[in-house]
Amino acid sequence: MSTRAPEPEEPDDDAALHWAGDEARGQAAPRLRGEPVADADGTDAASAAGTAAAASADRRTPRELALLVATGVFGGLYLALAVGWILSVQLLGYPGLDLAGEVMWQFGEFLAMIAAVLWFGAALTLTPPGTAHRGAKRFVALLLGVALLLPWPFLLGALG
């Protein structure tokens, strides 16, 4: 018999990276909205119905297609507005001599250049799928943005 004490086990460095019950939940990727839930044995609860639902989800209704096309058209308009403001900023100069005014003028020019992109992003973000009257609200918001964000210095300079 040995009088030597048993050596302590080396700590498992990977144990700190796992929570109790990780093995029970499995290591599957997170589910996306609308995906079928798997049974305990790992098979899909509605594999046949899920396949049919996925095939029908690829087809869009005419209203959804119209909203998608209108959003694309407005995306092009907003891109043109951003370019118009970039060109407008080059036409204008700061009339004052003080440094604080110059900094504020340049910051205002920067905001004018990105305003169209921010408005378009806000209109898309604030009208997510599932919103009541989503298409009408998005159309009104985008139409209002086009009217408000016209690059008047560029338009008046090009016309005058």
Backbone as CSV, one residue per row, in Angstrom:
resi,resn,N_x,N_y,N_z,CA_x,CA_y,CA_z,C_x,C_y,C_z
1,MET,0.804,-1.171,0.000,0.000,0.000,0.000,0.851,1.240,0.000
2,SER,0.346,2.224,-0.663,1.110,3.441,-0.801,0.605,4.468,0.195
3,THR,1.527,5.189,0.809,1.154,6.240,1.751,1.024,7.586,1.050
4,ARG,1.220,7.546,-0.178,1.177,8.766,-0.956,-0.278,9.202,-1.177
5,ALA,-0.532,10.494,-1.026,-1.881,11.034,-1.206,-2.198,11.089,-2.699
6,PRO,-3.456,10.844,-3.034,-3.802,10.915,-4.459,-3.629,12.341,-4.981
7,GLU,-3.170,12.418,-6.217,-2.961,13.737,-6.816,-4.311,14.368,-7.134
8,PRO,-4.426,15.686,-6.898,-5.706,16.334,-7.225,-5.896,16.372,-8.751
9,GLU,-7.161,16.282,-9.158,-7.458,16.318,-10.587,-7.197,17.724,-11.118
10,GLU,-6.733,17.765,-12.345,-6.522,19.064,-12.958,-7.879,19.679,-13.261
11,PRO,-8.015,20.994,-13.048,-9.313,21.623,-13.326,-9.602,21.582,-14.833
12,ASP,-10.858,21.374,-15.127,-11.298,21.338,-16.527,-11.547,22.777,-16.978
13,ASP,-10.678,23.272,-17.867,-10.802,24.656,-18.327,-12.078,24.884,-19.141
14,ASP,-12.545,23.871,-19.825,-13.745,24.024,-20.652,-15.024,24.027,-19.828
15,ALA,-14.958,23.624,-18.574,-16.169,23.575,-17.746,-16.730,24.976,-17.505
16,ALA,-15.885,25.982,-17.539,-16.361,27.342,-17.308,-17.154,27.873,-18.495
17,LEU,-17.044,27.220,-19.640,-17.717,27.691,-20.829,-19.093,27.053,-21.041
18,HIS,-19.519,26.193,-20.151,-20.789,25.492,-20.305,-21.673,25.715,-19.090
19,TRP,-22.972,25.711,-19.321,-23.952,25.808,-18.250,-24.545,24.427,-18.012
20,ALA,-25.049,24.216,-16.820,-25.709,22.950,-16.538,-26.941,22.825,-17.427
21,GLY,-27.090,21.690,-18.084,-28.243,21.468,-18.933,-27.996,21.769,-20.397
22,ASP,-26.767,22.178,-20.761,-26.477,22.444,-22.168,-26.652,21.193,-23.019
23,GLU,-26.245,20.060,-22.493,-26.340,18.820,-23.252,-27.794,18.438,-23.467
24,ALA,-28.666,18.731,-22.494,-30.079,18.374,-22.623,-30.759,19.210,-23.703
25,ARG,-30.360,20.455,-23.850,-30.970,21.325,-24.846,-30.416,21.084,-26.235
26,GLY,-29.251,20.518,-26.315,-28.650,20.287,-27.623,-27.894,21.510,-28.087
27,GLN,-27.190,21.341,-29.138,-26.364,22.423,-29.660,-26.891,22.920,-31.001
28,ALA,-28.192,22.836,-31.201,-28.788,23.266,-32.468,-28.744,24.787,-32.578
29,ALA,-28.766,25.241,-33.800,-28.786,26.681,-34.055,-30.132,27.255,-33.610
30,PRO,-30.182,28.531,-33.297,-31.447,29.134,-32.876,-32.469,29.081,-34.008
31,ARG,-33.724,28.942,-33.618,-34.804,28.880,-34.601,-35.158,30.283,-35.061
32,LEU,-35.508,30.400,-36.319,-36.004,31.654,-36.848,-37.510,31.663,-36.745
33,ARG,-38.088,32.849,-36.802,-39.525,32.979,-36.705,-40.179,32.219,-37.858
34,GLY,-41.146,31.373,-37.541,-41.881,30.645,-38.563,-41.334,29.265,-38.867
35,GLU,-40.188,28.893,-38.275,-39.651,27.557,-38.503,-40.410,26.551,-37.649
36,PRO,-40.598,25.327,-38.149,-41.289,24.318,-37.344,-40.429,23.876,-36.169
37,VAL,-41.070,23.539,-35.086,-40.385,23.095,-33.879,-40.116,21.606,-33.984
38,ALA,-38.915,21.168,-33.597,-38.559,19.759,-33.663,-39.092,19.027,-32.432
39,ASP,-39.467,17.747,-32.638,-39.902,16.906,-31.525,-38.697,16.515,-30.688
40,ALA,-38.947,15.779,-29.616,-37.865,15.345,-28.734,-36.908,14.411,-29.448
41,ASP,-37.410,13.630,-30.424,-36.528,12.707,-31.140,-35.771,13.379,-32.278
42,GLY,-36.004,14.693,-32.486,-35.241,15.452,-33.467,-35.909,15.568,-34.817
43,THR,-37.081,14.952,-34.992,-37.767,15.070,-36.276,-38.698,16.266,-36.247
44,ASP,-38.983,16.797,-37.417,-39.896,17.929,-37.496,-41.312,17.481,-37.184
45,ALA,-42.026,18.308,-36.453,-43.394,17.984,-36.082,-44.293,17.962,-37.305
46,ALA,-44.021,18.817,-38.250,-44.861,18.885,-39.446,-43.967,18.962,-40.670
47,SER,-43.227,17.886,-40.929,-42.259,17.944,-42.027,-42.950,18.082,-43.370
48,ALA,-44.014,17.345,-43.592,-44.721,17.455,-44.870,-45.424,18.799,-44.969
49,ALA,-46.090,19.204,-43.899,-46.778,20.492,-43.900,-45.766,21.632,-43.944
50,GLY,-44.608,21.457,-43.325,-43.565,22.489,-43.342,-43.007,22.708,-44.729
51,THR,-42.875,21.632,-45.495,-42.375,21.758,-46.862,-43.374,22.520,-47.727
52,ALA,-44.654,22.214,-47.563,-45.679,22.916,-48.332,-45.763,24.381,-47.919
53,ALA,-45.622,24.634,-46.622,-45.675,26.016,-46.137,-44.474,26.813,-46.632
54,ALA,-43.307,26.183,-46.697,-42.118,26.880,-47.188,-42.253,27.205,-48.665
55,ALA,-42.853,26.301,-49.429,-43.041,26.564,-50.851,-44.028,27.705,-51.068
56,SER,-45.077,27.768,-50.253,-46.045,28.840,-50.415,-45.524,30.165,-49.854
57,ALA,-44.571,30.120,-48.909,-44.009,31.348,-48.346,-43.125,32.063,-49.362
58,ASP,-42.572,31.310,-50.330,-41.745,31.937,-51.355,-42.574,32.790,-52.305
59,ARG,-43.839,32.452,-52.455,-44.717,33.238,-53.312,-45.273,34.412,-52.522
60,ARG,-45.206,35.577,-53.099,-45.713,36.772,-52.421,-47.041,37.172,-53.046
61,THR,-47.861,37.825,-52.235,-49.127,38.327,-52.731,-48.862,39.559,-53.592
62,PRO,-49.797,39.928,-54.447,-49.593,41.141,-55.264,-49.395,42.394,-54.418
63,ARG,-50.045,42.461,-53.277,-49.879,43.625,-52.403,-48.450,43.687,-51.852
64,GLU,-47.907,42.524,-51.459,-46.531,42.505,-50.952,-45.538,42.865,-52.055
65,LEU,-45.793,42.372,-53.264,-44.916,42.722,-54.380,-44.973,44.211,-54.691
66,ALA,-46.166,44.791,-54.646,-46.295,46.230,-54.895,-45.553,47.031,-53.832
67,LEU,-45.649,46.604,-52.568,-44.926,47.284,-51.488,-43.421,47.159,-51.687
68,LEU,-42.977,45.989,-52.111,-41.554,45.780,-52.349,-41.044,46.653,-53.496
69,VAL,-41.805,46.732,-54.570,-41.403,47.558,-55.717,-41.419,49.036,-55.337
70,ALA,-42.462,49.471,-54.614,-42.542,50.874,-54.197,-41.384,51.235,-53.270
71,THR,-41.028,50.318,-52.392,-39.893,50.576,-51.499,-38.605,50.694,-52.301
72,GLY,-38.443,49.872,-53.329,-37.257,49.968,-54.184,-37.204,51.276,-54.950
73,VAL,-38.351,51.720,-55.446,-38.406,53.000,-56.163,-38.050,54.146,-55.224
74,PHE,-38.624,54.104,-54.017,-38.289,55.150,-53.048,-36.825,55.068,-52.626
75,GLY,-36.262,53.867,-52.581,-34.840,53.736,-52.281,-33.985,54.458,-53.304
76,GLY,-34.357,54.325,-54.582,-33.648,55.058,-55.631,-33.821,56.559,-55.508
77,LEU,-35.035,57.003,-55.167,-35.270,58.437,-54.971,-34.435,58.980,-53.811
78,TYR,-34.385,58.234,-52.729,-33.614,58.693,-51.578,-32.117,58.697,-51.869
79,LEU,-31.663,57.775,-52.683,-30.260,57.805,-53.104,-29.984,59.054,-53.927
80,ALA,-30.927,59.402,-54.820,-30.781,60.630,-55.607,-30.805,61.863,-54.705
81,LEU,-31.644,61.846,-53.659,-31.666,62.971,-52.717,-30.334,63.117,-51.991
82,ALA,-29.756,61.988,-51.576,-28.462,62.051,-50.882,-27.384,62.611,-51.808
83,VAL,-27.381,62.177,-53.060,-26.400,62.704,-54.020,-26.650,64.188,-54.262
84,GLY,-27.920,64.575,-54.353,-28.252,65.989,-54.540,-27.753,66.852,-53.396
85,TRP,-27.873,66.358,-52.170,-27.373,67.137,-51.035,-25.849,67.175,-51.001
86,ILE,-25.215,66.106,-51.426,-23.745,66.132,-51.494,-23.291,67.185,-52.500
87,LEU,-23.973,67.257,-53.633,-23.631,68.279,-54.624,-23.999,69.683,-54.137
88,SER,-25.099,69.804,-53.397,-25.512,71.107,-52.855,-24.498,71.657,-51.869
89,VAL,-23.959,70.788,-51.054,-22.989,71.215,-50.047,-21.761,71.815,-50.725
90,GLN,-21.410,71.308,-51.878,-20.255,71.832,-52.590,-20.522,73.218,-53.185
91,LEU,-21.790,73.543,-53.408,-22.133,74.850,-53.982,-22.135,75.968,-52.947
92,LEU,-22.389,75.612,-51.693,-22.551,76.621,-50.644,-21.261,76.816,-49.867
93,GLY,-21.069,78.014,-49.349,-19.922,78.317,-48.509,-20.382,79.023,-47.250
94,TYR,-19.582,78.925,-46.204,-19.934,79.565,-44.936,-19.628,81.056,-45.031
95,PRO,-20.623,81.909,-44.725,-20.419,83.354,-44.889,-19.680,84.022,-43.725
96,GLY,-19.539,83.364,-42.591,-18.938,84.003,-41.410,-17.450,83.756,-41.295
97,LEU,-16.873,84.302,-40.204,-15.438,84.182,-39.994,-15.063,83.434,-38.713
98,ASP,-16.010,83.187,-37.814,-15.655,82.581,-36.530,-15.588,81.058,-36.636
99,LEU,-14.780,80.452,-35.770,-14.530,79.016,-35.805,-15.759,78.218,-35.376
100,ALA,-16.437,78.644,-34.327,-17.604,77.900,-33.840,-18.699,77.855,-34.910
101,GLY,-18.916,78.958,-35.574,-19.902,78.993,-36.648,-19.516,78.085,-37.805
102,GLU,-18.236,78.056,-38.129,-17.750,77.198,-39.212,-17.963,75.719,-38.878
103,VAL,-17.684,75.345,-37.618,-17.871,73.948,-37.190,-19.349,73.574,-37.253
104,MET,-20.210,74.447,-36.771,-21.647,74.172,-36.800,-22.153,74.119,-38.237
105,TRP,-21.655,74.959,-39.123,-22.052,74.950,-40.522,-21.676,73.621,-41.177
106,GLN,-20.466,73.151,-40.920,-20.031,71.886,-41.504,-20.807,70.708,-40.935
107,PHE,-21.154,70.770,-39.652,-21.963,69.710,-39.059,-23.366,69.700,-39.682
108,GLY,-23.917,70.871,-39.920,-25.209,70.963,-40.591,-25.157,70.424,-42.010
109,GLU,-24.068,70.681,-42.713,-23.897,70.125,-44.049,-23.833,68.609,-44.010
110,PHE,-23.114,68.075,-43.026,-23.020,66.622,-42.865,-24.399,66.019,-42.598
111,LEU,-25.167,66.653,-41.713,-26.510,66.156,-41.426,-27.407,66.231,-42.655
112,ALA,-27.249,67.267,-43.456,-28.039,67.382,-44.685,-27.708,66.252,-45.654
113,MET,-26.444,65.858,-45.706,-26.043,64.787,-46.620,-26.580,63.427,-46.192
114,ILE,-26.670,63.170,-44.895,-27.117,61.848,-44.449,-28.596,61.817,-44.068
115,ALA,-29.287,62.945,-44.142,-30.687,62.993,-43.729,-31.562,62.066,-44.553
116,ALA,-31.338,61.991,-45.847,-32.166,61.131,-46.699,-31.980,59.664,-46.342
117,VAL,-30.751,59.264,-46.099,-30.486,57.873,-45.728,-31.111,57.559,-44.376
118,LEU,-30.999,58.474,-43.424,-31.592,58.261,-42.112,-33.112,58.204,-42.183
119,TRP,-33.723,59.054,-42.991,-35.183,59.052,-43.122,-35.664,57.733,-43.736
120,PHE,-34.986,57.286,-44.784,-35.357,56.028,-45.425,-35.227,54.865,-44.443
121,GLY,-34.133,54.812,-43.710,-33.949,53.752,-42.715,-34.986,53.811,-41.609
122,ALA,-35.329,55.011,-41.163,-36.340,55.146,-40.114,-37.712,54.718,-40.616
123,ALA,-38.038,55.063,-41.852,-39.336,54.663,-42.403,-39.439,53.152,-42.517
124,LEU,-38.368,52.486,-42.898,-38.395,51.032,-42.980,-38.417,50.386,-41.599
125,THR,-37.680,50.951,-40.671,-37.604,50.377,-39.331,-38.908,50.561,-38.564
126,LEU,-39.554,51.677,-38.732,-40.767,51.968,-37.969,-42.021,51.356,-38.571
127,THR,-41.897,50.687,-39.717,-43.033,49.967,-40.302,-42.639,48.509,-40.539
128,PRO,-42.438,47.742,-39.463,-42.010,46.346,-39.625,-43.176,45.470,-40.083
129,PRO,-42.892,44.250,-40.522,-43.976,43.336,-40.875,-44.891,43.114,-39.672
130,GLY,-46.170,43.063,-39.931,-47.146,42.884,-38.863,-47.783,44.172,-38.407
131,THR,-47.279,45.313,-38.867,-47.868,46.595,-38.516,-49.168,46.774,-39.292
132,ALA,-50.200,47.276,-38.619,-51.473,47.518,-39.289,-51.300,48.596,-40.352
133,HIS,-51.827,48.379,-41.528,-51.739,49.320,-42.655,-50.293,49.684,-42.946
134,ARG,-49.442,48.674,-42.949,-48.005,48.870,-43.098,-47.658,49.575,-44.408
135,GLY,-48.252,49.139,-45.498,-47.924,49.717,-46.795,-48.300,51.187,-46.878
136,ALA,-49.485,51.527,-46.394,-49.935,52.923,-46.449,-49.069,53.806,-45.560
137,LYS,-48.741,53.333,-44.363,-47.908,54.127,-43.453,-46.516,54.328,-44.033
138,ARG,-45.947,53.273,-44.611,-44.612,53.390,-45.191,-44.625,54.336,-46.386
139,PHE,-45.654,54.216,-47.234,-45.755,55.077,-48.417,-45.875,56.539,-48.017
140,VAL,-46.706,56.834,-47.026,-46.882,58.223,-46.577,-45.573,58.756,-45.979
141,ALA,-44.911,57.944,-45.158,-43.653,58.390,-44.537,-42.584,58.653,-45.594
142,LEU,-42.479,57.774,-46.574,-41.467,57.957,-47.611,-41.810,59.130,-48.528
143,LEU,-43.085,59.304,-48.838,-43.494,60.432,-49.675,-43.264,61.764,-48.960
144,LEU,-43.564,61.809,-47.666,-43.320,63.009,-46.872,-41.821,63.323,-46.809
145,GLY,-40.998,62.289,-46.678,-39.552,62.499,-46.655,-39.016,63.056,-47.956
146,VAL,-39.534,62.569,-49.077,-39.087,63.095,-50.372,-39.440,64.567,-50.483
147,ALA,-40.642,64.930,-50.037,-41.064,66.329,-50.120,-40.229,67.229,-49.210
148,LEU,-39.890,66.740,-48.023,-39.144,67.569,-47.066,-37.651,67.659,-47.371
149,LEU,-37.108,66.623,-47.973,-35.655,66.551,-48.114,-35.145,66.903,-49.509
150,LEU,-35.951,67.581,-50.301,-35.474,68.012,-51.611,-34.264,68.929,-51.449
151,PRO,-33.218,68.713,-52.235,-32.026,69.566,-52.137,-32.239,70.895,-52.865
152,TRP,-32.900,71.835,-52.201,-33.251,73.110,-52.820,-32.044,73.897,-53.320
153,PRO,-30.933,73.940,-52.592,-29.798,74.697,-53.138,-29.325,74.153,-54.481
154,PHE,-29.328,72.840,-54.643,-28.906,72.240,-55.904,-29.942,72.506,-56.998
155,LEU,-31.229,72.344,-56.657,-32.275,72.567,-57.656,-32.320,74.017,-58.110
156,LEU,-32.206,74.946,-57.188,-32.225,76.364,-57.553,-30.950,76.771,-58.288
157,GLY,-29.845,76.161,-57.926,-28.580,76.451,-58.621,-28.563,75.887,-60.026
158,ALA,-29.169,74.710,-60.206,-29.203,74.104,-61.532,-30.202,74.802,-62.438
159,LEU,-31.295,75.301,-61.833,-32.314,75.967,-62.636,-31.989,77.430,-62.900
160,GLY,-31.192,78.030,-61.999,-30.944,79.474,-62.123,-29.670,79.849,-62.761
